[in-house]
């Protein structure tokens, strides 16, 4: 692993960076538009497609489909700076999209019907060839949080200890209620669409970096995923940076929610790494039960029950999220993020997730196309 990201010691905070996948939609009709190549040409002209040499993050880049782009932020120790970066990169993507006659929309799925078109790239073409309709229909946007780790073993140690808490993170970020022009009934339908990939979802407890590496190698040797990059796990040690990448969240409509997700993710990794260093065993939970917990979070978001991370029985979402806050409280206090995260969660429970905002605006406008244009303004 390269060492771009600062590692965490007692004097340094773990750095955190965010990748956001964003939809490209028509400024008039709200329909997804296949203009990523054009948007990236404009971004390249502005010098926004390449991160600074030798530094990770800080670019607009391609994703699987022509109707989306991805931004990434440089790693930061402070959430206030992360928020500035996040807003800045959304703005850069927005101005590049504007020149291509499109708007950017932070939604986990498109609201209107769409026939995705694969971005012209050898690897994406190979994925589409291998996975057929699963790949060619896949147009979803996530928020991926990278948290710095000191070693591969620490990354896997933390991974083993955060898995039961990740459904709560999905619930808080839920922002994809619509699919192909219909209300899906889910707070996060993106989380459903992702389950079509055979390599998506929760992971077992590995115990060591070697066991994780062996697992990954076995998956690729089956010939099903085309490479290790297709390990679309809920969280995974990054292949490119010394980070643990947490991948469960929908892209958030409100940039403040993305920062909230990043703050919780960093505290989860810090808490998991401390437990690993102290030799505390991970909470046992089968992959089958974790899948149910993730389904429950995607179905109801924060408006119903979530599964309790310890008993795996239904409990009101607010109680589960309060339990999460208690669990990561010491780590949040140490990074100075406790008040920001508490306020952020208060805001989400009062005002709703992106998913409830989408539904509310759709009700107000009466039409999905008008709702899309308003949601793009909020992005």
N, C-alpha and C positions, 0 to 999 in steps of 0.2 A: 504493500500500500504506500502511496506517496504521502508526504507530510505537509501538504499545503495548509491544512487546517491547524490552528493552534490546538495543542492538546490541553487536557484539563489537569491542573495541579491544585494544591490548596490555595495558591495565589491567583490562579487564572480561572475564569469561568469557562465552561464548555461553550464553544461557539455554536451558533445555530444559523442555518441558511434554509431558504424555502424555494422550491420549484412550484410554479403555478401553471397549469394548463388552462388556456383561455379559448373560448369559442370565437370564431369570426362570423359575424352576422350582417345582413344587409341593413343599411341605415334606414331604408324605407319600409321594407316588408318584414324585417326581423328574421328572415329565413337564413339558415347557415349558408355561407358562401365559400367556394373553393378557391381562396385567394392567398393561401399561406405563402406560396412561392413568390408572389408579387410583394406581399407584406415584408418578407425576409429580404428581398432585393432592396426595398426602401430602407429597412433597418440597417442593412449592410452599408448603404450609402451614408447613413448617419453614424456609422462606426459602432453599431449596437449589437452586432451578431457574434462578436468574438470577445470572450472574457480577456482581461489584461493578461499578457504573457506571464505564465507561471502562477497565475492566481485563479482560483475556482470562482465561479459565479459572476453574475453581472452580464447577462446577454439575453437576446431574444432568439429562439431557435425553433426548429421544426418538431412536429409530433407525428403520430401515425397517419393522421388524415389531413387533407388540404384545408379542412374547415376549422383548423385550430393551430395555435402556436404555443410555445412554452417559454416562460421567462424564468430566470433564476437569479437569486440575490447572492452577493458575496457573504461569507460567514461573518457574523457579528456576535460580540459578547453581550450587547445590550439590546433589549427588545425595542426601545425607543428608536434606535438607529436602524434596526431591522424593519420597523414600520416605515421609516423614511425611504429605505431602499425599495421596499415592496411597492409603495405608492409610485416611486420614481420609475420602476420598471413597468408597471401597469401603464403609466403615462407614455413611456417610450413605445410600448406595444400599441397603445391607442393612437398615437400620432402616425405611426407607420401604417396601421390599418386604415386610418382616415384617408391617407394618400391613395390607398387601393380601393377606396369607396366603401369601406366596411367599418363596423363598430366592433369593439371587443366586449365579450360578455362572460362574466365569471359565474358560470352555472355548471354543475356536475354533469348535466345532460342538456341537449338542445330542447327547447320547448316545442318547436314546430317539426313536422315530418321532414326527414332528410335521407338522401342516399349518399353516404360518405364516399369520398374519393381518396384513395391512398396517396400519400405524399410520395413523390418520385425519389425513391431511395432503395438501394439494393436489399438492405436488411428488411425494410418494411414489405417489400415485394415478396421476399422469402417467407415472412410471417403470414402474409395474406394467402400465398400459395399453400402453405401447410395447414392453415386453420380455417380456410374458406369463409363461410358466412359469419362465423364468430369474429373474425378480423375485419371483414368488409363492412359489417354493421356497427363495429365498435367506434362510437364517437362519445367518449366520456372524458371528463376533466377532473383531475385530482389535485390535491395540495400535498406535496411530499416534503417532509421536514428532515433535514440532515443535522444530526447532533454529533459533535466531535467526540471521539473515543481515543483512549491511549494505546490500545492494542486490539488485535483480532479477538483475543480471548475475552477482553473486557466487553467488546461489542456483543459477542455471543452470550456472555454471562448476563448482560443487561437484557438482551433479546428474550432469553429464557424467563426473565422475571417481569416483563411488562405485558406479556401476551393477554392476560386476563383483563387488563385495563383498557385495551385498545378499542373495544366496542363503545365505551363511553366517549372516546374521542370522535368516533364516527357520528355518534348521536348529536354531539355539540356542533359539529360542522355540517350536518345534513343540509344539502342545497341542490337536490335534483328530483323534484316531485313529478316532472313531466317526461314523457317518452313518446316520440312519434306523434305529437299533437294531442295526447290524452293524459289525464291525471292518472298516474300509475297506482295511486293509493299508498305509495311509499314516501317517507321523508327523504330517503336517499335511494333512488332507483339505480344510480350509478353503481352502488355496492352490489346490486343484483346483476347488472350487466357484466360486472367484472368476474362473477362466479362462473361464467361460461369458459374462462381460461382454465385449463387443467392444472396450472401451476399457481392459481390464485388462492389466497386465504391464510388462515392461521398455520403456525408451524408447531411441530412437536418440541419437546425439551431436548436440546442437543448436548449440553454439558461441557463442550469444548469447541474451540475454533476448528480443530481437526475434524471432529464429527460433523460440523456444519459443512466444511469443505467437501468431505466424503459424500454427504447427502446431495450436495449440489452437483457433484461430478456424476453421481449415479443417475440423477434426473436427466442430465444432458445425454448420458450414454444410452438412455432408453430410446433416444431418437425422437421423442415427442417435442420438447422445447428445442428451438433451433440453436440456442446458446444460453449461457448463464444469465444474460440480461433479461431473459424471459421468466426469471423467478419472481413472479408478481406477488410475493408474500405480503402479508399485512405490514411486516417490518423486516428489514434485511440489512446485514452489513453491506455498505456500498462497495461496488467493484472499483470505483475511481478515486474515492477519497477515504481518509481514515474517519469514517462516520458510520453511525447507525441511522438508516433511512426509514422513517415511519411513514407509511404510504396509505393509511386507511381513510384519511379525511377527504371529503369532497372539496373542490376549490370553493373558497368562501366568497359570497357576494360582497360582504363588508370586509375591507382590508384589516380592520381591527380584529375580526374573528380569526383571520389567518394568523395574526400575531398571537392571539390567545392560544390557538392550536399549537403554535411553535413553542410558546412558554410552557404549556402543559407537557408537550413532547420532551423538551429538554429536562424538565423536572422528573419525568418518568424514567428517562435514561440515567440521570444522576442517581435517583433512588435505587434503580435496578443494579447499577454498577456498585453502589455502596453495599447492597445486600450480597452481591456476588463476592466482593472483597472480604466481607465478614464471614463468608462461607454459609450464609443462610440459604436453605434450599428454596427453589421456585415453588409457587403454588401449583399443585397438580391440577391439570385440566386437560381432558381429551380434546383432540382436534374436532371431533364430532360436536362436543358441547360448545366449544368456542365458535364453531360455525353457526350454531343456533343463537348464541349471544350476539354475533355480528348481524345475523338476519333480523333479530328483534330490534337492534339499534337502527338498522336501515329502514325497517318498516315504520317505526313510531318516532324516531328521533328522540326528543326530550318530552314528547307529549303523552307518553304512556309509561309502561314499565320497561326497565332494562333488567338484564340478568345480573344478580349480585355476583361480583368477581370471586367471592369465596364460597358461597353456598350454591351458586348457579340456579337460584330460584328467583322468580320475578319480584322486583322491588320498584317503587316509584323512581322515575329517572332522577328526580332532584336528590333523593336519598343516596343513590349510587354515585352521583356526581359529587355530593358532599363527602362521601366516603373516599372518593378519589382525591379530593382536595386535602383531606386529612392525611392520606397516604403520602402525598408528595409535598405536604406543608413544609417540613424541614428543608427540603431542597429549594423550594420557592423562597423561603426566608433567606437562605444563604445567597441566592442570586439577586435578592432585592425585588423579586417579581410577584410576591404574594398579593399585594394590594391590587396590582394591575390585573392579575388573573382572577381574583375575587370579583373585582368590578366587571371584568369581561363576562364572567359566568352570570353575574347578576343581570347584565344587559341582555344576554341571550335568553335567560329564563323569563325576563320581563317582556322583551320585544319579539322573542321568537328567533328561530334559526333562519338561514337564507331560504329554506324550504317554505316556511310559513309566510315569509315576505313575498315569495313568488306567487303563492296561492292568493294572498291578499290583493296583490296588484292585478293579478288575472281577474279576480272578482270585481275590482274597481273598474277595470278597463272593459271587461266583458269580452275581450278578444285577445288571443295569445299574441298576435303580431304586435299589437300596441303594447302589451305587457313587456315583450322582449325589448322594445326600444326604451321603455322606462327603466327596465332592469339594467340595460347597458349604461344608462346615465348614472345609475347607482354604483356600477362597477368602478 
